[in-house]
Amino acid sequence: MPEGDSLEEGAIPMKMTTLCYIEKDDRYLMLHRVKKEKDINAGKWIGVGGHFEEGESPEECLLREVKEETGLTLTSWQFRGLITFISDQCEPEGMCLFTADGFTGELAECEEGELCWIPKSEVPDLPTWAGDAIFLKYLLEDEKRFFTMKLVYDREQLVEHETRIYG
């Protein structure tokens, strides 16, 4: 925020993140979150990604997070959607959702969980957040248009969702 600017009274800052589903041979690289203590994603299967660092663009965050969590360098990716998470358990989050189908390097061990190549046909059966299952359905059905989604949680229960598809 430029010097002298401040949040309006009562405004809550939104953290920004990226999430990517890397594809190879009709499989997605999934992260089973089983290593970190006090992890809001504990036991869930998610893509790879993380929080923006100061001054990063969505693409810079994506490339850095994928490299840090997997050891892979992405060479081909697509910005698929923007997801807004609202929860009573944490601050609001804006998540830039990507898929990727090109990379170099070898898969490395991840400090946040176990990385596994999961057949896309099996991904809907994995334990995920209810909202993740909604946007994963769009990805698995190969929806090409950009979409936005708002997901509202009360504790771990999805209580509201709204989707807009563009194009």
N, C-alpha and C positions, 0 to 999 in steps of 0.2 A: 504494500500500500504506500503511495507517495507520502513524503513527510508532510505532516500537518493534517492528513486525512485520518479519520477514525471511524469505527463502526457506529452506525446510528444507535441511539440508546435502545436497548432491548434486542438488537441484532445479534445473532449467533453465527460465528464464523463456520464455514463449511470446509472440512478437510477434503482434499482432492487425492484420488488414487487412480491406478490403472489395474486392469485385470485382462489377462490374455489366455486364450485357448489355442495352443500350438497344435497343428495337425500334421500327421505323417501316417501314410498307409491306412487311411480311414479310421485313425485313432486320434484321441486328444491326449495331450500330456496333462495329467491331473495331479494335484498336490493333495495328499491326505494329511490333514493338519493334526499330527499326533506327537509333536516334539516340544512345543512351547507350553510353559505353565501359564495359567490365566489367559488363555487364548479364546477370544470371542468365537473363533472358528473351530474350536477343539472338536475333533472327531469328524468334521465335515470334509468333503471333497470339493476343491475349488480349482480354478485356473491359477496361473502365476501372476504376480504383480505386487504393487505396494504403493506407499505414499510418495507424493511429489516431494522433491527437495526444492528449496527456495530457488525461484527463477527458472525452473524446468518447464518445458512444454510437455504435453501429453506423450509425444513420441520419444522425447528424451527420457522421461520417466519410464516408459515402457521398455526401451532398450536397456537401460541401466538395471531395472528390476529383474528382467528376464535373465540377463547376464549374471547378476548376483545370486539368483535363486536356482538357476539351472546350469550355468556354465556355457549356455548357448548364445550365439550372436544372431539375432534375427536379420534376415535379408529380404523378406517379403511379408508385409502385414497389411491389415485393413482395419480402419476405425469403424466399428459396427454400431455402437450405440452409446448413449449417455444415461447412466442410471443414477437416480437420486434415492438415497436411503435415509429414512427418518426412523429413529428408534428412541425409546425411553432409556436405553442402556448406554448410549454413547452419542457423541456429537454428530450432527448431520454430515453426510458424505456424498460427494459427487464422484462417481466412478466412470472413467473412460474405458469402454469395453472394446477389446480388439480380438481379432483372430489372426493367426499367422500360419503361412504354409511354406516358408523358406527359412532355413537357418544353417549355420555352420557350427562346428565344434562338437565336443563330446559332452554328454550329460554328466553333471557333477552331483555330489551329494548335497542335499538341501538342509539347512539348519532348521527350517520351519516345519518339515514333515517329510513324508516319503513321496517321491515322484514316480509315477507309473503311467505307461502308455495304455490307455483303456479304449477298447473298441467303442466307436461312437454309439453303436446299438445298445451298449451296456451303461452308458453314462446316465440315462434317465433313472436307472435303478440304484444309483449311488446315493448315500446320505448327503444331501445338500440343504442349503437354506431354501425355503419355499419360493422365495423370489428368484433365486438363482435358477430353479427349475423352470420358471417362466421364461427368462431370457435365454436359457440353454435350448429350450424348445425352438425358439426363433433361429438360433445358430444351427441346430441339428437339422432343421427343415430348410436350411440354406436360404433364409430370407436375405435378399441382397440389399434391400432398402435400409437406410439409416433409421434408427428408432430411438425414442426416449422412453424412459419408464420411471415411475415414482413408486417406491415400495415403502410402506409404513408398517413398522413392527411394534407390537406391545410385548415386551420381553422377547421371547423367541418366536412368537406367533405373528404371522403375516396377517394384518387386519385390513389392509387396503392396498390396492395396486391399480395403476393406470398406465396405459401404453399408447403412444402415438407413433405412427409409422409415416415416414416422409418419402416423397418421390413417387 
